[in-house]
Amino acid sequence: MKSHLFLRLAVLLAVSACGPGIVQTPTGTPPPTSIGSVLHGLFEGITPCSSLTRPLPQIPADSDCELMIWKLMLYQDTATGTPTSYLLESTYGVSQANTTGPAGGGTPISMEGTWSIAMGTKADPDAEVLQLYSEDSQVAVSFVKLSDDILHVLNRDQSLMLGNASWSYTLNRTDNQSPLPMDGPVNPGPEATRPLIPELPSGSSILGVYEGRSPCHEIVFEILVVTPYPDCLKIKLRLTLYQDQETSAPSTYMAMGTSTIREGTWTTLQGTRDDPEAVVYQIHSDDPEKPVSFLKADENHLFLLDRDLRLLAGNALFSYTLSRIE
């Protein structure tokens, strides 16, 4: 894509739910495309970065890297829809307290080249994988396509890269949604008071503990028994799943937010709207007609589903991904 004009990654400060600033790469008009190509999708997100998980080979092994901002534009052939080129603008660095961006603006990385579609991840041989190539024709980074609107970074062994309690490695499509507000008030929500954590249920063991920070969707409010409030930016959610100590059958769960705890039972079922073979975890509340569902992508990741069992896409800052932390 020699004809492309590089975009300068704009790191702007606004306001976050836990402090005074948001850093967001604005979702604007993509750069000029090659003749015969159209935008396939714009995917954005903020991911972790550490000495063990360098999402891009351009990040030096000895650099300080705690988070990375992504803005990935994928292009396809106008006539056939086949992959043509991509442009990736990113910034990495050490996180800055009370913001969603790197301190001092971070270190920018710009990449462009071609991309292709392959098949198979470590957990799912039928999964669609998007591969971005560097200038030397080597695969620079791969993503599993979870839906038309959600990509997740893969390790070299094609397993899903595991995030932490703050950030996952999920990118969300943003060219088909309204941009996040860059200014204005942000409501921090209920006062942060640490609830007393219940003891381990008798006869149960922990199957897994999953955590993340998600956009303020009504389903997340329901999980945490929180009344929806205006100007909400994100909600913290930790989900602990218990199983029967003898049979390993699903038993109970504990959903914990900043100031609330909810408990109940959970079950498994097979199939989502788009994948009849998918494994789904459902947690149950007081209303038996309104269970909350998660796609189990692998042993380390749960993705929130809507009422129709479709994946929920996040925004440029937060996703609906829960990463295993225990």
N, C-alpha and C positions, 0 to 999 in steps of 0.2 A: 504494500500500500504506500508506494513512494509518493503518491499524489496527495496523501492525507496530510492535513495540517494537525500538528500535535496540539492537543488541548492542554492548557495549563491547569493543573489540579488546584481548584480554589478551595482553600481551607478557611471556612468562615465560622465565627463564634456566634452562638446564640445562647439558648437556655436549655438545661436538661432537668429531668425530674428530680435528680438527686443533687443538683448543684447549679452553678450559674452559667454553664455553657454547653451548647451542642456544637459539634463540628460536623458539617455535612458537605459533601460534594454536590452542588446543585444539579438537579436533573433538568437539563436544558436541551437545546437543539444539537443533535449529533453533528460531527464534522462532515465535510463533503465526502461522498462515497465514490468508489470507482464506478465507471460506466458499466451498467448492467447489474449493479448490486443495490439491495435495499436493506434497511435495518431489520435484522432478525429479532433482536431484543437487547435492551439495556439492563444489565444486572448490577446491583450495588449491594454493599454490605460492609460491616466491620467485623474482622476476625481476630483471633489471638495470633501471636507470633512469639516463638521462643527459640532457645538454642536447639531444642529437639524437633521443633516443627517450623521449618522455614518454608512457607507456602510457595515462594518463588526462588529459583536458583540464583537470581541476581542479588539476593540479600546475603551479604558476607556472613560467614560463620561466626566471626568475632564481634558482630555489631550488636548494639543494644536494641532489641526488638520485642515489644510486648503486645502491640496491636498493629493492625494494618487496615487501611481504608481502600476499598475496591470500587472501581468504576469500569465495567467491562462492556464494550459494544461489539456485538456479533453481527456480521453481515452475511447475506445469502444471495444467490443468483436470482435475479428478478423473474426469470422465466421458469427455472426448474426448482427453485427453493433449496438447492444444494449449498453447503457452506462455502464461503469464499474467503473472507478476511476478518480480522478482529483488530480492535484497538483497546489496550488496557492502560488506564491511568490509575496509579496507586501511590499511597504514601505510607511509610512505616516508621516506627520509633517507639520511644518510651511513653507510656500513657501519662496524661496530665490530669492531676486530681480534679474531680468535679466537672470534667468535660468528657466528651466522647471521642477526642482526638489526641494525637501525639503531641508531646511537649515541643514547643518551638516550631511547630508546623511539620516536623518530621522530615524524612528523606524521600524525595519523589522517585518513582520508577515509571518509565513509559515503555511500553512494548507494543509492537504490531507485527502481524504476520498472517499465516493461514491457520484454519482450524478444520477439524474433521469430526465425524461421528463414528464411534466404535461401539462394541457391545461387551457387556460383562464387567461386574465388580467382584470383589472377593466374596461378598454375601449373596449376590444375585447375578447369575450368568446371563439373564435376559435384560438387565438394566442397560439403558442408553447412556453412553459416556461421551462427553465432549472433550476433545483434545486440542490444546493450543500449542502451536509449534513456534520455536524460536528461530532466529536467523540462520542457524546451522542445521535446520530441519529436524532438530531433536524435540521431543515432547517436553514443553516447559512446565505445563500444569494441566491436570485433568479434573473434570467435574462429572459427578453423576447427575443426570437429569431426573429429578424427582417428579417434576410436573413441568408444564410449559412456562411456569412462573418461578420455579425454584431450582437452583443448582447448589451442589455441595462439593467442596474441595476434597479430592482424593489423595491418599498417600501413594507412594511409589508402588506399593503392593496392591493397589486398587481398593483398599479399605477406606471407609469414611474417616477423614481426619477429625480427631476428637477435640472439642473445645473445652471451655471451662464454665464456671457459674456465671460469668459475665458475658462472654461472647461465644458463639458457635462459628463454624466454618461454612455457614449457609449464605448464599447470595440470593436476593429477591429481585424479580423483574420490576422495574420502576417506570418504564416508558408508557405503561398502560394504566398508571395511577397518578393522582394529583401529587405534586411535590409537597414535602413536609414544610410547614411554616418555618421561616428562618428567623423570625422574631416573635415578640408577643409573650404573654404570660404562660407559664407552665405550672400546673397544679401538682404539688408533691404528693397529694393524696393523704390518706389517713396518717396520723402521727405514728412514727416508727417506734413501736414498743415490742420488745421481744417476748413472744408468748412462751408459756411453759410447755416444753416438748413432752408429750405423753410417753410413758414407758413402752417398751417393746411388747406388743400383744402376746399373751400367753399362748404357747404352742406354735408360734410363728418365727420365721427367720426373714431377714431382709433379702429380697430379690435384687433390688437396685435402688439407688438414690439418683435422681435426675434433676437438673436445675438449669434455669435460663432466665433471661429478661425479654419479655415479649411486648409488642404493641398492646394498646388498651382495647382489646376486643371484648364484647359482651360475654363470650364464653369464659374468658379468663376471669372476669369479674364474678361469674357464677361459681367457678371452681373455688375461689377464695372467699366467697360470701362477702364481697365488697360492693357497696352501692356505687354505680357508675358516677363519675364526676367529670366536669368539663376540663379541657386543657390538660388532659392526662397524656404523658409521653410514653411511659413504659410501666410495666408491672413485673415485680420479681416473683418467681414461682419455683418452689422446691417440691418435688413429688417423690415420696418414698413408697415403694410397693413391697408389701409383705406377702409371704407364701406360707402354706402349711408346712411345718417343720418335718412332718413324716412323708407327705405325699407330693410336696412341691406344687400343689394346686393353689391358684390365686386365692387370697383371703381378704385382707384389708389394705387400705392405703391411708396416707397422711399427706395432705396438700398444705403447704405452709407459705404464706406471703410475708410481707413486712410486719403486719400486725394481726394476722389471723391464722387460724389452723382449722382445717376441715378434715374429718375422717369419714370413712365409709367402706364399702366393699368394691371389689373390682373383678372383672371377668375378661375373657379373651373371646374373640370371634375371628372369622376368616373373611377377608374381602373388603375392599374399598370401592368407591364408585368407578375408579379407573383400573384397579388391579384385583381380580377375584381371588388371587392367591395370597394376598397380603395378610400379615398378622396384625390385628388391631387389639389394643388394650382399651377397655372401657371402664371408667370409674363412675360409680353410682352415688347419687345424692338423695335428698328427700323426695324428689320427683322422679319416679321410675320411668317416666316417658321422656326424660331429658338427660340421658347419660352423656358424659364427655369422652370423646374418643381420641386416641393417639395411634398413629402409624408406628409400628416397631420396624425401623429400617434395618437395624442390626442390634447387637447386644448393648451398644453404647448410645443409641440415639432414639428419641421419641419425637414425632412431629405432630402437632395439633391438627385435628381435622374439624371441618365444619359439620353442621347437622346433617348434611347430605353425604358425609364421609368423603369429602374432597379436602385436599391439603390447603391450608391457609397460607397465603403468601404474606410476608412481612413487608418492611419498607427499607429505606437506605440505611437505617440505624439498627433496627432490631428485627429478629425473626421469631417464628413460633417453634423453635427447636429447643428441646431439652437435652442437655449433654450429661452423660453419666459421670458423677463425681465420686461415687463410692460403689 
